[in-house]
Amino acid sequence: MRGRVGKPCPMDLATFLIQCLNALQYGLLLFLVASGLTLIFGIMGVINLAHGSFYMIGAYMAYALAPIVGSTFGGGFFATLFVGLVLSVILGYVLEWVFFSYLYEREHLQQVLMTYGLILVFEELRSLIVGDDVHGVQPPPWLSGTLALGEVMTYPVYRLFISAVCIALALGMYAVLTRTRLGMMIRAGSANREMVQSLGIDISFLYRVVFAAGVAIAVMAGMLAAPVSSVYPGMGNSVLIVCFVVVVIGGIGSIRGALLAAMLIGIVDTFGKVFVPQAAGVGVYLLMALILLWRPQGLFKAA
Amino acid sequence: MTPRFMALATAAACAAALALPAAAQNTAKLKVGLMLPYTGTFAALGTAIENGFKLHVAEQGGKLGGREIEFFKVDDESDPSKATDNVNKLIKRDNVDVIVGTVHSGVAMAMAKVAKDSGTLLIVPNAGADAITGPMCAKNIFRTSFSNWQPGYATGVVAAQKGYKRAMTITWNYAAGTETVKGFTEAFEKGGGKVIKDLALPFPNVEFQALLTEIAAQKPDVVFAFFAGGGAVKFVKDYDAAGLRKTVPLMGSGFLTDGTLEAQGPAAQGLITSLHYADNIDTPRNQAFRKAYALSYKANADVYAVQGYDAAQLLASGLTAVKGDASKRDDLILAMKKTIINSPRGKLAMSNTHNPVQDFYIREAKGVNNESVGVAVKALADPGRGCKM
């Protein structure tokens, strides 16, 4: 393309504030998508490439379950969300039991191989069950309005709702992991599995629960994001890499770090797109490289 | 034996080996290799193209130009890194006479390179990369779909005619996007408009909010967008949710609303796009095609099915001219180049660089159909820049 894009673009204060809102909102959305990975990869230490698939499964659940839930329980967005969460906890529990429980002691390469295999299996199942078409999901009516920002632009209420959910989720995860007995056991398990086991804690069961929670959060992220992202084949793969970037920048195992990293990526990506559109894709990875040069452990070490 | 004698003897043996089957070829089946995506994001497109191709073969009683057809299929997975191996499977293992493929431009470029080197006849039924009928063009490479430049250019003509002066463009930063935008810019600025800014985001990123804010701040007269599939659905919905539809009209290459209208819902209603096919072209030819397609495959025909169908028609016209004798390559290629295809989309000719010369329709999204509301440009030909044939 031509050189037009290189010229500095004028930005008034209102526009700047809206862009800040965009950055914040995108950052929170990223955190929502990456938070399940923080739990599974960050805290349990399993490299889970299938994380994107769980996100994809969530989005497809939002699309496919809505009519079924609607005819059985009288419908409603939250009823669908609830049914999806129950199913995803079961899915996560079974997956951990059948596959992942054999992986903790193994090398990372084997984890990568198996979770990559799961991606292929989930994509193929998705293709067989729902097909390869693109679908849209409607937000609930009471959230489908828009707010006026300035003269030209309006902002969908649903996006703000997602942001609120993200903040609640971040606070909740932080509180459980750092302030409760359960969180203490989980952190202890990630530091030294055998020691925790010898203290009489059923670590296998504990991890099964944490894994199921990680899957459930990823599925919930997919279900919540479906109305704004639409539902399409391969959607999981597109979020997978940025999720890993969030966890790595934030510091493996740190909820605070993941939240901060997601916000930073939101800012870099948003303003990068506006000011240097041709290099927008590089910005996020440049940020990661710089932060890892400065702090190889990421922003925060695990608490 | 001297090396020179060896070479001569080998050449003679080859000639003999080639001559024998050539004589018998009119009775043997013509081998057609279908290299299309049967899995992954583009699976539905690959299936539509194959269905369209086979529909025409079936209409001709299982033959093209009097020759029975034998199909060889390879799933290209839309993976450019496997493309060369895959196309060589068809050429070297299956010895196909013709290759039809594919959807993904990167894969199609690799196919074009192999076809150019090996001389195998290649018909591209979708991939729009300008280079295939530009710098990479060859005698034995044909396309029955479009070049990326074409729908962009046609939309640019319409935008200028509507009297818009300041435009912004937005797309993914990859070949199909930038080539389409270039076509738009060329026509729009020729028509007296000015593109004030090109917005781009990396493929397949779908976080548009920052760029929508930028559009709202600049307030152009019109926005031209190129997106497809899931990205198109999200962009159109986000554009609407940002309240921009009311103030800044959105136009696009036809792929913005093709196969996506159901998912886009009310956000896409009334969108103006341009493409070489529309759902409601009211000609007996198109009606008959759509009816036959629906009967055979229990699905509605789309632009991809049409492109596959026309690939078969193009091949048939060449084979008919040589009475099914594919060994008369020069005559076959000349006939394919000279033919006028009676396509469901309208009349279709081949340009000097073997890209379709075709009408581009102005289409308006109504319900789940893209309905033609006029012709943007009649008989639009790609300039075929960089082609030396």
Boltz contact constraints between the chains, C-beta under 6 A:
constraints:
  - contact:
      token1: [A, 1]
      token2: [B, 178]
      max_distance: 6.0
  - contact:
      token1: [A, 1]
      token2: [B, 198]
      max_distance: 6.0
  - contact:
      token1: [A, 5]
      token2: [B, 198]
      max_distance: 6.0
  - contact:
      token1: [A, 15]
      token2: [B, 217]
      max_distance: 6.0
  - contact:
      token1: [A, 18]
      token2: [B, 213]
      max_distance: 6.0
  - contact:
      token1: [A, 19]
      token2: [B, 213]
      max_distance: 6.0
  - contact:
      token1: [A, 22]
      token2: [B, 209]
      max_distance: 6.0
  - contact:
      token1: [A, 22]
      token2: [B, 210]
      max_distance: 6.0
  - contact:
      token1: [A, 22]
      token2: [B, 213]
      max_distance: 6.0
  - contact:
      token1: [A, 26]
      token2: [B, 207]
      max_distance: 6.0
  - contact:
      token1: [A, 132]
      token2: [B, 43]
      max_distance: 6.0
  - contact:
      token1: [A, 132]
      token2: [B, 44]
      max_distance: 6.0
  - contact:
      token1: [A, 134]
      token2: [B, 229]
      max_distance: 6.0
  - contact:
      token1: [A, 134]
      token2: [B, 230]
      max_distance: 6.0
  - contact:
      token1: [A, 134]
      token2: [B, 233]
      max_distance: 6.0
  - contact:
      token1: [A, 134]
      token2: [B, 260]
      max_distance: 6.0
  - contact:
      token1: [A, 134]
      token2: [B, 263]
      max_distance: 6.0
  - contact:
      token1: [A, 135]
      token2: [B, 263]
      max_distance: 6.0
  - contact:
      token1: [A, 136]
      token2: [B, 233]
      max_distance: 6.0
  - contact:
      token1: [A, 136]
      token2: [B, 263]
      max_distance: 6.0
  - contact:
      token1: [A, 136]
      token2: [B, 265]
      max_distance: 6.0
  - contact:
      token1: [A, 152]
      token2: [B, 216]
      max_distance: 6.0
  - contact:
      token1: [A, 152]
      token2: [B, 247]
      max_distance: 6.0
  - contact:
      token1: [A, 153]
      token2: [B, 216]
      max_distance: 6.0
  - contact:
      token1: [A, 153]
      token2: [B, 242]
      max_distance: 6.0
  - contact:
      token1: [A, 154]
      token2: [B, 243]
      max_distance: 6.0
  - contact:
      token1: [A, 156]
      token2: [B, 241]
      max_distance: 6.0
  - contact:
      token1: [A, 229]
      token2: [B, 234]
      max_distance: 6.0
  - contact:
      token1: [A, 230]
      token2: [B, 230]
      max_distance: 6.0
  - contact:
      token1: [A, 230]
      token2: [B, 233]
      max_distance: 6.0
  - contact:
      token1: [A, 230]
      token2: [B, 234]
      max_distance: 6.0
  - contact:
      token1: [A, 230]
      token2: [B, 263]
      max_distance: 6.0
  - contact:
      token1: [A, 232]
      token2: [B, 230]
      max_distance: 6.0
  - contact:
      token1: [A, 233]
      token2: [B, 41]
      max_distance: 6.0
  - contact:
      token1: [A, 234]
      token2: [B, 41]
      max_distance: 6.0
  - contact:
      token1: [A, 238]
      token2: [B, 204]
      max_distance: 6.0
  - contact:
      token1: [A, 270]
      token2: [B, 210]
      max_distance: 6.0
  - contact:
      token1: [A, 273]
      token2: [B, 201]
      max_distance: 6.0
  - contact:
      token1: [A, 273]
      token2: [B, 210]
      max_distance: 6.0
  - contact:
      token1: [A, 273]
      token2: [B, 211]
      max_distance: 6.0
  - contact:
      token1: [A, 274]
      token2: [B, 210]
      max_distance: 6.0
  - contact:
      token1: [A, 274]
      token2: [B, 214]
      max_distance: 6.0
  - contact:
      token1: [A, 277]
      token2: [B, 199]
      max_distance: 6.0
  - contact:
      token1: [A, 277]
      token2: [B, 200]
      max_distance: 6.0
  - contact:
      token1: [A, 280]
      token2: [B, 201]
      max_distance: 6.0
  - contact:
      token1: [A, 280]
      token2: [B, 202]
      max_distance: 6.0
  - contact:
      token1: [A, 281]
      token2: [B, 202]
      max_distance: 6.0
